[in-house]
Amino acid sequence: MAALKLRDYLKVPYILEAQGIEIGPDRWLRKLSYPELGDFCAEAEIVEVALAELERMRIRAIVAGLREGKEPPMPRAPLRSADPEWLAGELGILAEIRDLLDKTADEISAGDGAR
């Protein structure tokens, strides 16, 4: 099996945990997390805003871990239909990862790629 590249790690689906927290009359905060991936969450009154921020956090956490030589958990196989390059573009962070997408974990941890 060929070494996985960043784009493969970014295609791994994680279980999404969601909570609604009442913060006032007719006001709710949405709290989203990927407990399988790390101890971080995104909060917003609009669920789509929270999800976009959580996805930015997920991508950045995976990249940061690979830079430190830590492969992310892979509880499931990467989804063939996922397009991490498109998603990063939609989230406004493609410039952060574009040069790393086709790098292996070893190449990223060795510093062979954009920072």
N, CA, C and O atoms as a Tinker XYZ file with bonds, in Angstrom:
   460  protein
     1  N      0.847000   -1.185000    0.000000    73     2
     2  CA     0.000000    0.000000    0.000000    64     1     3
     3  C      0.891000    1.247000    0.000000    63     2     4     5
     4  O      1.867000    1.328000    0.745000    81     3
     5  N      0.546000    2.184000   -0.823000    73     3     6
     6  CA     1.316000    3.432000   -0.920000    64     5     7
     7  C      1.135000    4.262000    0.348000    63     6     8     9
     8  O      0.111000    4.180000    1.027000    81     7
     9  N      2.148000    5.058000    0.647000    73     7    10
    10  CA     2.073000    5.943000    1.810000    64     9    11
    11  C      0.937000    6.946000    1.618000    63    10    12    13
    12  O      0.729000    7.468000    0.523000    81    11
    13  N      0.219000    7.201000    2.684000    73    11    14
    14  CA    -0.881000    8.153000    2.619000    64    13    15
    15  C     -0.346000    9.575000    2.512000    63    14    16    17
    16  O      0.705000    9.911000    3.057000    81    15
    17  N     -1.093000   10.384000    1.803000    73    15    18
    18  CA    -0.759000   11.800000    1.634000    64    17    19
    19  C     -1.742000   12.627000    2.459000    63    18    20    21
    20  O     -2.764000   12.120000    2.920000    81    19
    21  N     -1.422000   13.892000    2.635000    73    19    22
    22  CA    -2.313000   14.755000    3.408000    64    21    23
    23  C     -3.736000   14.689000    2.876000    63    22    24    25
    24  O     -4.684000   14.617000    3.657000    81    23
    25  N     -3.899000   14.713000    1.560000    73    23    26
    26  CA    -5.260000   14.690000    1.015000    64    25    27
    27  C     -6.012000   13.433000    1.445000    63    26    28    29
    28  O     -7.233000   13.476000    1.599000    81    27
    29  N     -5.303000   12.303000    1.644000    73    27    30
    30  CA    -5.947000   11.076000    2.123000    64    29    31
    31  C     -6.408000   11.233000    3.570000    63    30    32    33
    32  O     -7.531000   10.868000    3.916000    81    31
    33  N     -5.528000   11.781000    4.411000    73    31    34
    34  CA    -5.899000   11.990000    5.814000    64    33    35
    35  C     -7.096000   12.927000    5.934000    63    34    36    37
    36  O     -7.934000   12.752000    6.818000    81    35
    37  N     -7.181000   13.917000    5.052000    73    35    38
    38  CA    -8.283000   14.870000    5.105000    64    37    39
    39  C     -9.595000   14.283000    4.594000    63    38    40    41
    40  O    -10.646000   14.907000    4.748000    81    39
    41  N     -9.555000   13.107000    3.995000    73    39    42
    42  CA   -10.765000   12.438000    3.507000    64    41    43
    43  C    -11.367000   11.488000    4.537000    63    42    44    45
    44  O    -12.427000   10.910000    4.297000    81    43
    45  N    -10.706000   11.321000    5.680000    73    43    46
    46  CA   -11.197000   10.397000    6.709000    64    45    47
    47  C    -12.403000   11.025000    7.406000    63    46    48    49
    48  O    -12.317000   12.151000    7.897000    81    47
    49  N    -13.536000   10.300000    7.454000    73    47    50
    50  CA   -14.706000   10.840000    8.151000    64    49    51
    51  C    -14.627000   10.560000    9.655000    63    50    52    53
    52  O    -14.230000    9.476000   10.082000    81    51
    53  N    -15.009000   11.546000   10.429000    73    51    54
    54  CA   -15.053000   11.417000   11.885000    64    53    55
    55  C    -16.486000   11.610000   12.354000    63    54    56    57
    56  O    -17.277000   12.298000   11.708000    81    55
    57  N    -16.808000   10.997000   13.482000    73    55    58
    58  CA   -18.135000   11.173000   14.064000    64    57    59
    59  C    -18.246000   12.606000   14.578000    63    58    60    61
    60  O    -17.383000   13.093000   15.308000    81    59
    61  N    -19.313000   13.256000   14.183000    73    59    62
    62  CA   -19.576000   14.630000   14.593000    64    61    63
    63  C    -20.485000   14.608000   15.819000    63    62    64    65
    64  O    -21.549000   13.989000   15.798000    81    63
    65  N    -20.068000   15.277000   16.875000    73    63    66
    66  CA   -20.895000   15.409000   18.074000    64    65    67
    67  C    -21.453000   16.822000   18.093000    63    66    68    69
    68  O    -20.714000   17.792000   17.921000    81    67
    69  N    -22.764000   16.937000   18.304000    73    67    70
    70  CA   -23.407000   18.249000   18.297000    64    69    71
    71  C    -24.265000   18.421000   19.543000    63    70    72    73
    72  O    -24.938000   17.492000   19.988000    81    71
    73  N    -24.224000   19.626000   20.094000    73    71    74
    74  CA   -25.034000   19.969000   21.252000    64    73    75
    75  C    -25.719000   21.295000   20.990000    63    74    76    77
    76  O    -25.162000   22.184000   20.346000    81    75
    77  N    -26.926000   21.414000   21.494000    73    75    78
    78  CA   -27.609000   22.697000   21.504000    64    77    79
    79  C    -27.639000   23.199000   22.937000    63    78    80    81
    80  O    -28.069000   22.477000   23.836000    81    79
    81  N    -27.191000   24.417000   23.159000    73    79    82
    82  CA   -27.127000   24.980000   24.503000    64    81    83
    83  C    -27.967000   26.250000   24.517000    63    82    84    85
    84  O    -27.692000   27.196000   23.780000    81    83
    85  N    -29.001000   26.262000   25.367000    73    83    86
    86  CA   -29.860000   27.438000   25.453000    64    85    87
    87  C    -29.098000   28.561000   26.153000    63    86    88    89
    88  O    -28.603000   28.387000   27.267000    81    87
    89  N    -29.008000   29.709000   25.491000    73    87    90
    90  CA   -28.257000   30.833000   26.060000    64    89    91
    91  C    -29.157000   32.031000   26.365000    63    90    92    93
    92  O    -28.682000   33.076000   26.811000    81    91
    93  N    -30.434000   31.874000   26.126000    73    91    94
    94  CA   -31.388000   32.940000   26.402000    64    93    95
    95  C    -32.723000   32.589000   25.785000    63    94    96    97
    96  O    -32.850000   31.569000   25.107000    81    95
    97  N    -33.720000   33.426000   26.015000    73    95    98
    98  CA   -35.024000   33.155000   25.410000    64    97    99
    99  C    -34.910000   33.108000   23.881000    63    98   100   101
   100  O    -34.487000   34.071000   23.242000    81    99
   101  N    -35.289000   31.991000   23.332000    73    99   102
   102  CA   -35.251000   31.785000   21.874000    64   101   103
   103  C    -33.853000   31.927000   21.280000    63   102   104   105
   104  O    -33.717000   32.242000   20.098000    81   103
   105  N    -32.812000   31.701000   22.081000    73   103   106
   106  CA   -31.428000   31.771000   21.582000    64   105   107
   107  C    -30.694000   30.502000   21.976000    63   106   108   109
   108  O    -30.685000   30.091000   23.136000    81   107
   109  N    -30.084000   29.900000   20.976000    73   107   110
   110  CA   -29.356000   28.653000   21.191000    64   109   111
   111  C    -27.958000   28.754000   20.600000    63   110   112   113
   112  O    -27.749000   29.340000   19.539000    81   111
   113  N    -27.021000   28.172000   21.310000    73   111   114
   114  CA   -25.650000   28.059000   20.839000    64   113   115
   115  C    -25.458000   26.629000   20.354000    63   114   116   117
   116  O    -25.857000   25.684000   21.033000    81   115
   117  N    -24.855000   26.466000   19.195000    73   115   118
   118  CA   -24.540000   25.128000   18.682000    64   117   119
   119  C    -23.076000   24.857000   18.973000    63   118   120   121
   120  O    -22.203000   25.655000   18.631000    81   119
   121  N    -22.816000   23.723000   19.609000    73   119   122
   122  CA   -21.449000   23.322000   19.952000    64   121   123
   123  C    -21.148000   22.027000   19.206000    63   122   124   125
   124  O    -21.819000   21.017000   19.422000    81   123
   125  N    -20.146000   22.048000   18.329000    73   123   126
   126  CA   -19.803000   20.902000   17.494000    64   125   127
   127  C    -18.370000   20.468000   17.768000    63   126   128   129
   128  O    -17.494000   21.291000   18.028000    81   127
   129  N    -18.149000   19.148000   17.704000    73   127   130
   130  CA   -16.788000   18.631000   17.902000    64   129   131
   131  C    -16.617000   17.308000   17.171000    63   130   132   133
   132  O    -17.588000   16.659000   16.782000    81   131
   133  N    -15.363000   16.928000   16.995000    73   131   134
   134  CA   -14.974000   15.614000   16.489000    64   133   135
   135  C    -14.195000   14.934000   17.613000    63   134   136   137
   136  O    -12.966000   15.005000   17.629000    81   135
   137  N    -14.881000   14.273000   18.560000    73   135   138
   138  CA   -14.181000   13.707000   19.716000    64   137   139
   139  C    -13.125000   12.665000   19.351000    63   138   140   141
   140  O    -12.182000   12.461000   20.117000    81   139
   141  N    -13.257000   12.008000   18.217000    73   139   142
   142  CA   -12.258000   11.018000   17.804000    64   141   143
   143  C    -10.940000   11.674000   17.396000    63   142   144   145
   144  O     -9.893000   11.026000   17.389000    81   143
   145  N    -10.997000   12.943000   17.060000    73   143   146
   146  CA    -9.821000   13.615000   16.505000    64   145   147
   147  C     -9.048000   14.443000   17.526000    63   146   148   149
   148  O     -7.819000   14.488000   17.485000    81   147
   149  N     -9.747000   15.084000   18.422000    73   147   150
   150  CA    -9.033000   15.921000   19.373000    64   149   151
   151  C     -9.964000   16.646000   20.315000    63   150   152   153
   152  O    -11.187000   16.535000   20.226000    81   151
   153  N     -9.361000   17.385000   21.211000    73   151   154
   154  CA   -10.103000   18.098000   22.240000    64   153   155
   155  C    -10.313000   19.548000   21.813000    63   154   156   157
   156  O     -9.736000   20.469000   22.393000    81   155
   157  N    -11.134000   19.734000   20.806000    73   155   158
   158  CA   -11.459000   21.080000   20.347000    64   157   159
   159  C    -12.901000   21.086000   19.880000    63   158   160   161
   160  O    -13.443000   20.049000   19.497000    81   159
   161  N    -13.520000   22.251000   19.912000    73   159   162
   162  CA   -14.904000   22.370000   19.466000    64   161   163
   163  C    -15.118000   23.755000   18.880000    63   162   164   165
   164  O    -14.331000   24.675000   19.105000    81   163
   165  N    -16.184000   23.881000   18.136000    73   163   166
   166  CA   -16.584000   25.167000   17.566000    64   165   167
   167  C    -17.976000   25.491000   18.081000    63   166   168   169
   168  O    -18.827000   24.609000   18.201000    81   167
   169  N    -18.199000   26.752000   18.380000    73   167   170
   170  CA   -19.492000   27.190000   18.888000    64   169   171
   171  C    -19.978000   28.397000   18.098000    63   170   172   173
   172  O    -19.207000   29.303000   17.780000    81   171
   173  N    -21.261000   28.392000   17.791000    73   171   174
   174  CA   -21.887000   29.529000   17.113000    64   173   175
   175  C    -23.396000   29.376000   17.229000    63   174   176   177
   176  O    -23.903000   28.277000   17.452000    81   175
   177  N    -24.100000   30.473000   17.076000    73   175   178
   178  CA   -25.561000   30.394000   17.094000    64   177   179
   179  C    -26.089000   29.763000   15.807000    63   178   180   181
   180  O    -27.154000   29.146000   15.810000    81   179
   181  N    -25.362000   29.912000   14.727000    73   179   182
   182  CA   -25.768000   29.334000   13.441000    64   181   183
   183  C    -24.940000   28.073000   13.214000    63   182   184   185
   184  O    -23.711000   28.129000   13.194000    81   183
   185  N    -25.607000   26.949000   13.045000    73   183   186
   186  CA   -24.907000   25.664000   12.962000    64   185   187
   187  C    -23.929000   25.612000   11.790000    63   186   188   189
   188  O    -22.860000   25.015000   11.914000    81   187
   189  N    -24.267000   26.219000   10.667000    73   187   190
   190  CA   -23.366000   26.202000    9.513000    64   189   191
   191  C    -22.072000   26.965000    9.795000    63   190   192   193
   192  O    -21.005000   26.589000    9.310000    81   191
   193  N    -22.169000   28.023000   10.569000    73   191   194
   194  CA   -20.977000   28.788000   10.955000    64   193   195
   195  C    -20.090000   27.934000   11.858000    63   194   196   197
   196  O    -18.870000   27.901000   11.691000    81   195
   197  N    -20.710000   27.242000   12.815000    73   195   198
   198  CA   -19.951000   26.360000   13.711000    64   197   199
   199  C    -19.298000   25.229000   12.926000    63   198   200   201
   200  O    -18.148000   24.879000   13.190000    81   199
   201  N    -20.018000   24.654000   11.963000    73   199   202
   202  CA   -19.462000   23.550000   11.182000    64   201   203
   203  C    -18.276000   24.009000   10.336000    63   202   204   205
   204  O    -17.273000   23.302000   10.243000    81   203
   205  N    -18.379000   25.167000    9.727000    73   203   206
   206  CA   -17.257000   25.682000    8.929000    64   205   207
   207  C    -16.032000   25.895000    9.812000    63   206   208   209
   208  O    -14.917000   25.554000    9.417000    81   207
   209  N    -16.230000   26.451000   10.997000    73   207   210
   210  CA   -15.096000   26.672000   11.905000    64   209   211
   211  C    -14.525000   25.337000   12.381000    63   210   212   213
   212  O    -13.306000   25.195000   12.488000    81   211
   213  N    -15.377000   24.365000   12.666000    73   211   214
   214  CA   -14.901000   23.046000   13.088000    64   213   215
   215  C    -14.085000   22.385000   11.982000    63   214   216   217
   216  O    -13.071000   21.746000   12.262000    81   215
   217  N    -14.510000   22.530000   10.742000    73   215   218
   218  CA   -13.757000   21.957000    9.625000    64   217   219
   219  C    -12.388000   22.624000    9.479000    63   218   220   221
   220  O    -11.401000   21.949000    9.185000    81   219
   221  N    -12.321000   23.936000    9.680000    73   219   222
   222  CA   -11.017000   24.614000    9.672000    64   221   223
   223  C    -10.123000   24.043000   10.776000    63   222   224   225
   224  O     -8.940000   23.780000   10.560000    81   223
   225  N    -10.708000   23.859000   11.952000    73   223   226
   226  CA    -9.950000   23.301000   13.081000    64   225   227
   227  C     -9.477000   21.886000   12.777000    63   226   228   229
   228  O     -8.344000   21.529000   13.103000    81   227
   229  N    -10.333000   21.074000   12.154000    73   227   230
   230  CA    -9.985000   19.688000   11.818000    64   229   231
   231  C     -8.788000   19.664000   10.871000    63   230   232   233
   232  O     -7.820000   18.941000   11.105000    81   231
   233  N     -8.858000   20.447000    9.813000    73   231   234
   234  CA    -7.774000   20.477000    8.830000    64   233   235
   235  C     -6.482000   20.953000    9.479000    63   234   236   237
   236  O     -5.427000   20.350000    9.287000    81   235
   237  N     -6.566000   22.025000   10.241000    73   235   238
   238  CA    -5.356000   22.556000   10.889000    64   237   239
   239  C     -4.787000   21.590000   11.921000    63   238   240   241
   240  O     -3.568000   21.493000   12.068000    81   239
   241  N     -5.651000   20.874000   12.640000    73   239   242
   242  CA    -5.177000   19.899000   13.635000    64   241   243
   243  C     -4.454000   18.741000   12.959000    63   242   244   245
   244  O     -3.423000   18.280000   13.449000    81   243
   245  N     -4.988000   18.272000   11.842000    73   243   246
   246  CA    -4.341000   17.172000   11.116000    64   245   247
   247  C     -2.981000   17.624000   10.590000    63   246   248   249
   248  O     -1.994000   16.902000   10.730000    81   247
   249  N     -2.920000   18.797000    9.992000    73   247   250
   250  CA    -1.647000   19.311000    9.469000    64   249   251
   251  C     -0.644000   19.510000   10.607000    63   250   252   253
   252  O      0.516000   19.120000   10.479000    81   251
   253  N     -1.076000   20.108000   11.709000    73   251   254
   254  CA    -0.169000   20.347000   12.841000    64   253   255
   255  C      0.368000   19.030000   13.388000    63   254   256   257
   256  O      1.556000   18.921000   13.693000    81   255
   257  N     -0.500000   18.034000   13.514000    73   255   258
   258  CA    -0.052000   16.732000   13.997000    64   257   259
   259  C      0.967000   16.102000   13.070000    63   258   260   261
   260  O      1.980000   15.574000   13.528000    81   259
   261  N      0.711000   16.149000   11.776000    73   259   262
   262  CA     1.653000   15.579000   10.813000    64   261   263
   263  C      2.990000   16.314000   10.859000    63   262   264   265
   264  O      4.042000   15.686000   10.731000    81   263
   265  N      2.965000   17.611000   11.037000    73   263   266
   266  CA     4.222000   18.374000   11.147000    64   265   267
   267  C      5.025000   17.945000   12.375000    63   266   268   269
   268  O      6.254000   18.017000   12.380000    81   267
   269  N      4.316000   17.497000   13.420000    73   267   270
   270  CA     4.971000   17.032000   14.648000    64   269   271
   271  C      5.302000   15.544000   14.593000    63   270   272   273
   272  O      5.803000   14.980000   15.565000    81   271
   273  N      5.020000   14.908000   13.453000    73   271   274
   274  CA     5.299000   13.487000   13.304000    64   273   275
   275  C      4.221000   12.578000   13.862000    63   274   276   277
   276  O      4.459000   11.387000   14.060000    81   275
   277  N      3.032000   13.123000   14.119000    73   275   278
   278  CA     1.920000   12.346000   14.677000    64   277   279
   279  C      0.845000   12.160000   13.614000    63   278   280   281
   280  O      0.258000   13.129000   13.133000    81   279
   281  N      0.597000   10.918000   13.257000    73   279   282
   282  CA    -0.479000   10.660000   12.298000    64   281   283
   283  C     -1.819000   10.762000   13.012000    63   282   284   285
   284  O     -1.940000   10.339000   14.162000    81   283
   285  N     -2.825000   11.317000   12.348000    73   283   286
   286  CA    -4.138000   11.450000   12.985000    64   285   287
   287  C     -4.824000   10.093000   13.109000    63   286   288   289
   288  O     -4.493000    9.162000   12.375000    81   287
   289  N     -5.776000    9.977000   14.033000    73   287   290
   290  CA    -6.541000    8.736000   14.132000    64   289   291
   291  C     -7.260000    8.466000   12.809000    63   290   292   293
   292  O     -7.719000    9.389000   12.135000    81   291
   293  N     -7.348000    7.189000   12.456000    73   291   294
   294  CA    -8.049000    6.800000   11.228000    64   293   295
   295  C     -9.076000    5.722000   11.567000    63   294   296   297
   296  O     -8.882000    4.550000   11.244000    81   295
   297  N    -10.179000    6.124000   12.224000    73   295   298
   298  CA   -11.187000    5.137000   12.613000    64   297   299
   299  C    -11.944000    4.540000   11.421000    63   298   300   301
   300  O    -12.598000    3.506000   11.551000    81   299
   301  N    -11.852000    5.189000   10.277000    73   299   302
   302  CA   -12.510000    4.726000    9.053000    64   301   303
   303  C    -11.595000    4.992000    7.870000    63   302   304   305
   304  O    -10.656000    5.783000    7.947000    81   303
   305  N    -11.895000    4.314000    6.784000    73   303   306
   306  CA   -11.120000    4.517000    5.551000    64   305   307
   307  C    -11.450000    5.888000    4.953000    63   306   308   309
   308  O    -12.556000    6.396000    5.138000    81   307
   309  N    -10.498000    6.481000    4.239000    73   307   310
   310  CA   -10.774000    7.751000    3.557000    64   309   311
   311  C    -11.923000    7.598000    2.555000    63   310   312   313
   312  O    -12.041000    6.570000    1.888000    81   311
   313  N    -12.751000    8.608000    2.458000    73   311   314
   314  CA   -13.866000    8.604000    1.508000    64   313   315
   315  C    -13.353000    8.954000    0.118000    63   314   316   317
   316  O    -12.678000    9.967000   -0.064000    81   315
   317  N    -13.667000    8.127000   -0.846000    73   315   318
   318  CA   -13.232000    8.396000   -2.227000    64   317   319
   319  C    -13.854000    9.665000   -2.785000    63   318   320   321
   320  O    -13.235000   10.377000   -3.575000    81   319
   321  N    -15.086000    9.943000   -2.366000    73   319   322
   322  CA   -15.821000   11.078000   -2.938000    64   321   323
   323  C    -15.459000   12.422000   -2.308000    63   322   324   325
   324  O    -15.880000   13.463000   -2.812000    81   323
   325  N    -14.697000   12.426000   -1.230000    73   323   326
   326  CA   -14.347000   13.689000   -0.566000    64   325   327
   327  C    -13.342000   14.475000   -1.408000    63   326   328   329
   328  O    -12.502000   13.892000   -2.094000    81   327
   329  N    -13.436000   15.779000   -1.350000    73   327   330
   330  CA   -12.528000   16.657000   -2.095000    64   329   331
   331  C    -11.959000   17.703000   -1.132000    63   330   332   333
   332  O    -12.486000   18.811000   -1.037000    81   331
   333  N    -10.884000   17.352000   -0.420000    73   331   334
   334  CA   -10.346000   18.281000    0.572000    64   333   335
   335  C     -9.819000   19.587000   -0.017000    63   334   336   337
   336  O     -9.823000   20.615000    0.661000    81   335
   337  N     -9.372000   19.560000   -1.253000    73   335   338
   338  CA    -8.888000   20.791000   -1.879000    64   337   339
   339  C    -10.041000   21.774000   -2.070000    63   338   340   341
   340  O     -9.900000   22.964000   -1.790000    81   339
   341  N    -11.173000   21.275000   -2.544000    73   339   342
   342  CA   -12.354000   22.123000   -2.711000    64   341   343
   343  C    -12.812000   22.655000   -1.355000    63   342   344   345
   344  O    -13.091000   23.845000   -1.212000    81   343
   345  N    -12.890000   21.761000   -0.353000    73   343   346
   346  CA   -13.354000   22.167000    0.972000    64   345   347
   347  C    -12.456000   23.253000    1.559000    63   346   348   349
   348  O    -12.949000   24.253000    2.081000    81   347
   349  N    -11.149000   23.061000    1.476000    73   347   350
   350  CA   -10.220000   24.068000    2.002000    64   349   351
   351  C    -10.412000   25.404000    1.284000    63   350   352   353
   352  O    -10.307000   26.464000    1.901000    81   351
   353  N    -10.692000   25.352000   -0.012000    73   351   354
   354  CA   -10.976000   26.576000   -0.754000    64   353   355
   355  C    -12.234000   27.260000   -0.257000    63   354   356   357
   356  O    -12.255000   28.478000   -0.081000    81   355
   357  N    -13.277000   26.487000   -0.032000    73   355   358
   358  CA   -14.533000   27.038000    0.482000    64   357   359
   359  C    -14.355000   27.644000    1.871000    63   358   360   361
   360  O    -15.011000   28.627000    2.216000    81   359
   361  N    -13.467000   27.053000    2.661000    73   359   362
   362  CA   -13.232000   27.515000    4.030000    64   361   363
   363  C    -12.233000   28.667000    4.098000    63   362   364   365
   364  O    -12.011000   29.238000    5.166000    81   363
   365  N    -11.629000   29.008000    2.950000    73   363   366
   366  CA   -10.685000   30.112000    2.906000    64   365   367
   367  C     -9.299000   29.786000    3.431000    63   366   368   369
   368  O     -8.550000   30.688000    3.805000    81   367
   369  N     -8.943000   28.485000    3.464000    73   367   370
   370  CA    -7.628000   28.107000    3.992000    64   369   371
   371  C     -6.802000   27.287000    3.000000    63   370   372   373
   372  O     -5.812000   26.665000    3.384000    81   371
   373  N     -7.199000   27.283000    1.744000    73   371   374
   374  CA    -6.467000   26.492000    0.753000    64   373   375
   375  C     -5.002000   26.914000    0.657000    63   374   376   377
   376  O     -4.126000   26.061000    0.508000    81   375
   377  N     -4.728000   28.194000    0.739000    73   375   378
   378  CA    -3.334000   28.662000    0.643000    64   377   379
   379  C     -2.462000   28.056000    1.741000    63   378   380   381
   380  O     -1.260000   27.877000    1.549000    81   379
   381  N     -3.063000   27.737000    2.895000    73   379   382
   382  CA    -2.312000   27.153000    4.010000    64   381   383
   383  C     -1.847000   25.730000    3.725000    63   382   384   385
   384  O     -0.821000   25.292000    4.247000    81   383
   385  N     -2.607000   25.001000    2.891000    73   383   386
   386  CA    -2.323000   23.567000    2.732000    64   385   387
   387  C     -2.046000   23.123000    1.309000    63   386   388   389
   388  O     -1.631000   21.983000    1.098000    81   387
   389  N     -2.259000   23.979000    0.335000    73   387   390
   390  CA    -2.153000   23.579000   -1.076000    64   389   391
   391  C     -0.853000   22.826000   -1.370000    63   390   392   393
   392  O     -0.881000   21.776000   -2.010000    81   391
   393  N      0.279000   23.350000   -0.910000    73   391   394
   394  CA     1.573000   22.730000   -1.208000    64   393   395
   395  C      1.820000   21.444000   -0.426000    63   394   396   397
   396  O      2.782000   20.728000   -0.700000    81   395
   397  N      0.965000   21.150000    0.538000    73   395   398
   398  CA     1.129000   19.942000    1.357000    64   397   399
   399  C      0.226000   18.794000    0.926000    63   398   400   401
   400  O      0.462000   17.652000    1.320000    81   399
   401  N     -0.791000   19.066000    0.136000    73   399   402
   402  CA    -1.810000   18.060000   -0.167000    64   401   403
   403  C     -1.249000   16.750000   -0.700000    63   402   404   405
   404  O     -1.768000   15.685000   -0.364000    81   403
   405  N     -0.220000   16.794000   -1.508000    73   403   406
   406  CA     0.330000   15.575000   -2.097000    64   405   407
   407  C      1.617000   15.121000   -1.422000    63   406   408   409
   408  O      2.383000   14.344000   -1.993000    81   407
   409  N      1.853000   15.605000   -0.208000    73   407   410
   410  CA     3.009000   15.181000    0.586000    64   409   411
   411  C      2.588000   14.060000    1.532000    63   410   412   413
   412  O      1.456000   14.030000    2.016000    81   411
   413  N      3.521000   13.137000    1.788000    73   411   414
   414  CA     3.277000   12.070000    2.764000    64   413   415
   415  C      3.505000   12.617000    4.168000    63   414   416   417
   416  O      4.031000   13.716000    4.346000    81   415
   417  N      3.100000   11.831000    5.158000    73   415   418
   418  CA     3.318000   12.224000    6.554000    64   417   419
   419  C      4.799000   12.440000    6.822000    63   418   420   421
   420  O      5.174000   13.398000    7.498000    81   419
   421  N      5.648000   11.554000    6.296000    73   419   422
   422  CA     7.095000   11.691000    6.505000    64   421   423
   423  C      7.633000   12.969000    5.870000    63   422   424   425
   424  O      8.473000   13.650000    6.458000    81   423
   425  N      7.154000   13.294000    4.679000    73   423   426
   426  CA     7.609000   14.519000    4.010000    64   425   427
   427  C      7.176000   15.762000    4.778000    63   426   428   429
   428  O      7.931000   16.728000    4.891000    81   427
   429  N      5.960000   15.731000    5.303000    73   427   430
   430  CA     5.461000   16.887000    6.051000    64   429   431
   431  C      6.232000   17.047000    7.357000    63   430   432   433
   432  O      6.611000   18.161000    7.719000    81   431
   433  N      6.466000   15.944000    8.068000    73   431   434
   434  CA     7.183000   16.053000    9.348000    64   433   435
   435  C      8.646000   16.437000    9.151000    63   434   436   437
   436  O      9.261000   17.028000   10.039000    81   435
   437  N      9.201000   16.102000    7.989000    73   435   438
   438  CA    10.592000   16.470000    7.690000    64   437   439
   439  C     10.707000   17.919000    7.223000    63   438   440   441
   440  O     11.809000   18.439000    7.049000    81   439
   441  N      9.565000   18.563000    7.023000    73   439   442
   442  CA     9.591000   19.954000    6.585000    64   441   443
   443  C      9.628000   20.118000    5.088000    63   442   444   445
   444  O      9.903000   21.213000    4.598000    81   443
   445  N      9.354000   19.038000    4.330000    73   443   446
   446  CA     9.347000   19.101000    2.864000    64   445   447
   447  C      7.985000   19.590000    2.396000    63   446   448   449
   448  O      7.157000   18.791000    1.960000    81   447
   449  N      7.752000   20.854000    2.479000    73   447   450
   450  CA     6.481000   21.417000    2.043000    64   449   451
   451  C      6.332000   22.818000    2.589000    63   450   452   453
   452  O      7.173000   23.298000    3.349000    81   451
   453  N      5.267000   23.461000    2.198000    73   451   454
   454  CA     5.021000   24.836000    2.631000    64   453   455
   455  C      4.665000   24.860000    4.106000    63   454   456   457
   456  O      4.112000   23.904000    4.650000    81   455
   457  N      4.987000   25.946000    4.719000    73   455   458
   458  CA     4.612000   26.132000    6.129000    64   457   459
   459  C      3.716000   27.327000    6.252000    63   458   460
   460  O      3.283000   27.663000    7.354000    81   459
